[in-house]
Amino acid sequence: MFIDIEELGPEPPPRRFALWPGLLSFFVMLTVLLVWLARAPSVDNLASAEVLSDNFERMALRGAGLRTWEMPLRIALTGKGSEQYTPQVAEAAARFTMLTGIDAQLAPQGAESFNVLIELVPPREYGLMAGRLGATQEGADYLSEHTLCYTVTQLQNLRARRATIVIPDESPHYEIEACIWHELMHVFGFQAHPVGIDSALLAERRLTRNDLVLLRTLYDPRLTRGPRDATVDRAREIIAEHRHTAHNSDDPLKALSQR
């Protein structure tokens, strides 16, 4: 589910997450994690270039098109029991940095300056958080009843500026782990879920080889904003190249890393 609000205003410096004057654009990213998250991870099957391309178009080119970051990310992790997920968030930040070229780091505990917040909240606060961040009452109620976790991202000229990930703190450990990987994929710019591939945006508690290829493509400097058809064609060429790299490497993360 997306909610967009147009506004005007200069880009503010990183600060404690809040709705700032002149909110430019904002959407709620709905997550639907499958009930079988508790199962063991599946084999990491690398999809064909065609399937990856179709999913990239579905996931990254919705609405007005590409939505990415250009500024460094400072990720804060708060809430009951959040400290036990610090290593996982730090690992995720490092992997996203390698693939996107965007400097992503876990902010120190208690930091005042951050632009991505992962907040573990009591179940009673889960839907209320969406309302506080600008969702309608109907949207907040839907999130409470139908999702395990969600992300609210604020945009400026199709560039991400702020994001909040909301996860109930009483969820099972494996659900919180899955939500962290899943929602960070949304934070970095994937606006929808894939079909028919192994992915952190479905039920994997990790980045799969498909995710590595898609993330690397989304932030490939050769992929520029423009007419949709031209962007799709260029993305297909880039995906084919990165898929070949991933397929022929024993360490696809290292092989695909931005240099």
C-alpha positions in Angstrom: 0.0 0.0 0.0 1.3 3.5 -0.9 0.4 6.9 0.3 2.0 9.8 -1.5 1.8 13.4 -0.3 3.4 16.2 -2.5 5.1 19.1 -0.8 7.8 21.7 -1.2 10.8 22.5 1.0 14.6 22.2 1.1 16.2 18.9 2.1 16.9 19.0 5.9 20.1 17.6 7.5 19.9 14.2 9.2 18.2 14.4 12.5 15.9 12.5 14.9 13.2 10.9 12.8 10.1 13.1 12.7 7.7 14.5 10.1 9.4 17.8 9.2 7.8 20.9 7.7 7.1 20.6 4.0 6.9 16.8 3.8 7.6 16.1 0.1 6.4 12.6 -0.5 5.5 9.8 1.7 4.4 6.2 1.3 3.7 3.2 3.4 5.3 0.0 2.3 3.1 -2.9 3.1 4.8 -6.1 4.0 3.2 -9.5 3.8 5.6 -12.1 5.2 4.4 -15.7 4.8 3.4 -17.8 7.7 6.1 -20.4 6.9 8.9 -18.0 7.8 9.9 -20.5 10.5 10.9 -23.1 7.9 14.6 -23.7 7.1 15.9 -21.5 4.3 15.4 -22.9 0.8 18.2 -23.6 -1.6 19.5 -20.3 -3.0 18.4 -20.8 -6.6 19.5 -18.0 -9.0 16.6 -17.2 -11.3 17.0 -16.6 -15.1 17.8 -13.2 -16.4 14.3 -12.9 -17.8 12.6 -13.7 -14.5 14.9 -11.3 -12.7 14.2 -8.6 -15.2 10.4 -9.1 -14.9 10.7 -8.9 -11.1 12.9 -5.9 -11.2 10.3 -4.1 -13.3 7.6 -5.2 -10.9 9.5 -4.3 -7.7 11.5 -1.1 -8.6 9.6 0.7 -11.4 6.1 1.1 -9.9 4.4 4.4 -10.2 6.8 7.3 -10.9 9.7 4.9 -11.2 13.0 4.4 -9.4 13.2 5.4 -5.8 16.7 5.3 -4.4 19.0 6.9 -1.8 21.9 9.3 -2.6 22.8 10.3 0.9 24.6 8.1 3.6 22.3 6.0 5.8 22.6 6.0 9.5 20.4 3.2 10.9 19.1 3.4 14.5 17.7 0.3 16.2 15.5 0.9 19.2 12.9 -0.8 21.4 12.6 -3.7 23.8 15.1 -6.4 23.0 16.6 -4.6 20.1 20.2 -4.9 21.2 20.2 -8.6 20.3 19.7 -7.7 16.6 22.6 -5.2 16.5 25.0 -7.7 14.8 22.4 -8.5 12.2 21.6 -4.9 11.4 25.3 -4.1 11.2 25.8 -7.0 8.8 22.9 -5.9 6.7 24.2 -2.4 6.5 27.7 -3.6 5.4 26.2 -5.8 2.7 23.9 -3.0 1.4 26.9 -0.7 1.3 28.9 -3.1 -0.8 26.1 -3.6 -3.3 24.8 -0.1 -3.6 27.8 2.1 -3.0 25.7 4.1 -0.5 27.4 4.4 2.9 25.1 2.6 5.3 26.1 2.2 9.0 24.5 1.3 12.3 24.2 4.4 14.4 25.6 4.3 17.9 23.2 3.5 20.7 21.4 6.7 21.7 22.5 8.6 18.6 20.6 11.8 17.9 21.2 11.8 14.2 19.9 9.1 11.9 17.6 8.8 8.9 16.5 5.1 9.1 14.8 3.9 12.3 14.1 0.2 13.0 11.7 0.3 16.0 10.5 -2.7 17.9 7.2 -1.6 19.5 4.6 -3.2 21.8 1.8 -4.8 19.8 -0.6 -2.2 21.0 1.6 0.5 19.3 2.0 -1.3 16.0 -0.8 0.2 14.0 -0.6 3.5 15.9 2.9 4.1 14.6 1.6 4.2 11.0 -1.0 6.8 12.0 1.6 8.9 13.7 3.7 8.8 10.5 0.9 10.0 8.3 -1.2 6.9 7.4 -4.9 7.1 7.3 -6.9 5.4 10.1 -8.1 2.8 7.6 -4.5 2.2 6.5 -3.2 1.9 10.1 -6.0 -0.5 10.9 -5.2 -2.7 7.9 -1.5 -2.8 8.9 -2.5 -3.9 12.4 -4.7 -6.7 11.2 -2.8 -8.1 8.1 0.9 -7.5 8.4 3.8 -8.7 10.5 5.9 -5.6 9.9 6.0 -2.6 7.6 8.0 0.4 6.4 7.1 4.0 6.1 9.4 5.9 3.7 9.5 9.7 3.0 10.7 10.9 -0.4 11.9 14.1 -2.0 12.0 14.2 -5.8 11.9 10.4 -5.8 15.0 10.2 -3.6 14.5 8.6 -0.2 15.1 10.9 2.8 13.7 9.2 5.9 12.4 5.6 6.6 10.9 3.9 9.7 10.6 0.1 10.0 8.0 -1.0 12.6 8.1 -4.5 14.1 6.1 -5.8 17.1 8.6 -6.6 19.9 6.7 -9.7 20.9 7.2 -11.4 17.6 9.2 -14.6 17.5 12.9 -14.2 16.9 12.8 -15.6 13.4 10.0 -13.2 12.4 12.0 -10.2 13.6 15.1 -11.4 11.8 13.1 -11.9 8.6 11.4 -8.5 9.0 14.8 -6.7 9.3 16.1 -8.1 6.0 12.7 -7.8 4.3 12.0 -4.2 5.3 15.6 -3.1 4.5 15.0 -4.2 1.0 12.0 -1.9 0.9 14.0 0.9 2.4 16.7 0.6 -0.3 14.1 1.1 -3.0 12.1 -2.1 -3.8 8.4 -1.0 -3.7 6.8 -4.4 -4.2 7.4 -8.1 -3.7 8.9 -10.5 -6.3 7.2 -13.6 -7.7 8.7 -17.0 -8.1 12.2 -16.4 -6.8 14.2 -16.9 -3.6 14.3 -13.5 -1.9 14.5 -11.7 1.4 11.3 -10.0 0.2 9.5 -13.3 0.5 10.6 -15.7 3.2 14.4 -15.8 3.4 16.2 -14.5 6.5 19.2 -13.3 4.4 20.0 -11.8 1.0 19.8 -14.4 -1.7 21.8 -14.3 -5.0 18.7 -12.9 -6.7 18.6 -10.1 -4.2 22.3 -9.3 -4.7 21.8 -9.0 -8.5 18.7 -6.9 -8.1 20.2 -4.5 -5.6 23.4 -4.1 -7.6 21.2 -3.3 -10.6 19.1 -0.8 -8.8 22.2 1.2 -7.8 24.2 0.6 -11.0 25.3 4.1 -12.2 24.4 3.1 -15.7 20.7 2.9 -14.7 19.4 6.4 -14.9 15.9 7.9 -14.6 14.2 8.5 -17.9 11.3 7.1 -20.1 10.1 3.8 -18.5 10.6 1.7 -21.6 14.2 2.9 -21.9 14.8 2.2 -18.2 13.4 -1.3 -18.5 15.6 -2.1 -21.5 18.7 -0.8 -19.8 17.9 -2.7 -16.6 17.6 -5.9 -18.6 21.0 -5.5 -20.0 22.5 -4.7 -16.6 20.7 -7.6 -14.9 22.0 -10.1 -17.5 25.6 -8.9 -16.9 25.3 -9.0 -13.1 23.5 -12.4 -13.2 26.4 -13.8 -15.2 28.8 -12.5 -12.6 26.8 -14.0 -9.7 26.4 -17.3 -11.5 30.2 -17.7 -12.1 31.5 -16.6 -8.7 32.0 -18.6 -5.5 31.5 -15.3 -3.6 28.8 -13.3 -5.5 28.6 -10.6 -2.9 32.3 -9.8 -3.3 32.1 -10.1 -7.1 29.1 -7.8 -7.4 30.4 -5.2 -4.9 30.5 -1.6 -6.1 34.0 -0.4 -6.7 
